[in-house]
């Protein structure tokens, strides 16, 4: 009888201590859960969304922003790292020239030809990676990076900062 009582007392204490140690905030969610959600949100913001367009899986990373000084003009230089993987069964092409930057005021900015560019044919199952840069005046703000290999926009990425 005494053993049963000790076991019941031990289990009751264990359950009570477990209930008391629950880390909840005023909203009733556990702190661990909210921290995990915040970390997941931060990771989601850091990771770009891949898109498959005409058999090419394209990934666009957040831009590097530098100051570009040419003669007496100062501009912001937005440089995107772009990778493309050929997911089709035939060779495809991808390059810097296929991208245009749209500003918040609706202007289309062509790539900066003075900066490094990339482009090549991609064999099935292979990847290519390179950079594309756009020089914007100080009062311009980027809104979308457009994949426009011809006269038609095939994909867009929101890049507003």
N, C-alpha and C positions, 0 to 999 in steps of 0.2 A: 504494500500500500504506500509506503514511504517513497519507494522508487518512482511510482506513478506520479506522486505529488511533485517530486523533484523535477521529473521530466516535464510535467505541465508547467511548472513555475519557470523552468529554463526556457521553454518555447515561448511562453507569454512575454518574458523579459526580452527575448530576441526580437519578437514581433513589435513590441513597443519601442525598442531602441531603433529598429529599422524605420518605423513610421516617423519617429521624431527627427531622424537625420535627413529627411527628404529636403533637398534644396529647391524651394519654390519661391518665385517672386510674387508680387501682389496680383499679377494676372493669373496665377495658378499654373504657370508653365515652369518646368524645371530649368535651372540655370544651365545645366549641361545641354539640354535640348536647344535652348535659345542660342548658346554659344556655337553649337554645331550648325544651326541654321545660318548664323552670321558668317561662319567660315565657308559654308556652301555658297552663300550669296557672293562673297568676295571672290571665290574661285570661279564662279559663273561669270563675274564681271571681267576677270582676267583672261578668260578663255574665249577665243573668237568662235563663231559658228561656221563650220565648214558647209560649203554649198557645192553640189554637183551640177555643173552646167555643161551640156553637150559632151558628157563623158569625162570631164575633168573635175576632180575634187579640189576646190580652191579654198585656201585658208588665208585670212588676212589678220595680221597681228596689229595691236594698237600702235599708233605712230610714235616715232621718235621726233621730238620737236627741237630744232636748232635755229639759231639766228643766221641768216644769210646776208652778207654784205657784198654788194656788187657796185663798184664805183661809189656813188654817194647814196645809194638806195639800200635801206634795211628792210628785210622781209623775214617772215617766219617760214621755215622750211619743214614741211611735214613729210617724213619718210616712212613708208609702210614696207614691212617684210611680207612678201607673198610667196606662198608655196602652192604648187599644183601637182597633183598626182593623176596620172592617166588611168582611169577606172574602166576604160573601154577596151575593145580588142583591136583598135587601129591607132596609128600614130596621130597625135594631136599637137597643136602649137599653142604656146602661151608666152606672153611677154609684157614688158612695161607699157608698151604702146597700146595695149588693150584696155588700159585704165584711165579714168577721168575723175577728177574730184569736183563735187558740187558743193558750193558754199551755202551758208544759211540764207543769203540773199538771192539764191537761185542761179548764180553765175557758174559756168562750167570752166574749170581750170585744167589746161593740158599739162602733161608731165613736164618737169624741168629738164630740158635736154642737156644742160651743163653737168648734171649729176649722173652717177653710174646707173646703168640700165641693164636689164636682162631680157632674154628671150631665146627660145629654141623649140625644136620639135621634141615631144615627149613620147617615148615608145610605151606600149602597153605595160602597165604595172610599174613604171618608173616615175620618179619625181624630179621636179625642178624647183629651185628657190632663188629669189632675188629681191631687189629693192626697187621701189618706184617713189620718186620724190616730187613734191609740188611746192612751189614758192607762192606764198600768199602775202598780200599787203597786210600791215599790222591791224587794219580795221576789218579784215575778212576772217571768217570763222568757218572751218570745214563742217559739213553736215553729213554727206554721204560719199563713199567711194563707189564708183560705178564700174562694172565690167561691161565694156562696150567695144567688142572686137570689130564691129562694123558700124553701121549707122544706127543700130538698135541696142538699147540697154538690156542685157540678159540677166544681170544680177546687181544687187546693191547691198552695201553694208553701212549701217549707221555708225558714223565715226565722230559725232558731235562730242565735244569735250566739255 
